[in-house]
Amino acid sequence: MELQVNDSEYKRLEKIEDKLDKLSEAIISIARIEERVNTVLKHNDRFFTRFEKLEERVEDVEQKANLNTRGFSSIERFFWIIVSAVVAAIMYNLR
């Protein structure tokens, strides 16, 4: 026993099948977009983590640079005091 489908019902079924096909393609597209969004979000998380580590490293370098600057300025002052004393001693002996 076969079902007899008239022409209008057949066209209507074809339209429904086409719409279902379009819906399934749309769902597949949405799933792909969701995967891409998840990938981008994971990359952003990694970039933020790396950025925070770089910030910490920069802060450490700044602190060390400040300490080195203070130490170098003290050494530089001591050096110029020694140079001035040597020049003064030479000038005193040359009179």
C-alpha positions, 0 to 999 in steps of 0.5 A, a space after each residue: 500500500 503506497 501513499 498517494 501524494 498529490 502535487 500540492 502536498 509534494 511541493 509543500 513537503 519539498 519546501 519543508 525539506 528545503 527549510 530543514 536543510 537550511 536550518 541544519 546548515 545554519 546550525 552547523 555554521 553556528 557551531 563552527 562560529 562558536 568553536 572559533 569564538 572559543 578559540 579566540 577566547 582561549 588565545 585572549 586568556 593566554 595573551 592576558 596571562 603572558 601580559 601579566 607575566 611581562 608586567 611583573 618582569 618589567 616591574 622587577 627590572 625597574 626595581 633593579 634599575 633603580 637600585 643600580 642607579 642609586 649604587 652607581 650614583 654613589 660610586 660616581 660621587 666617590 670617584 669625583 671626590 677622589 679625582 678632585 682630591 688628587 687634582 687639589 693635591 697636585 695643584 698644591 704641590 705645584 705651587 
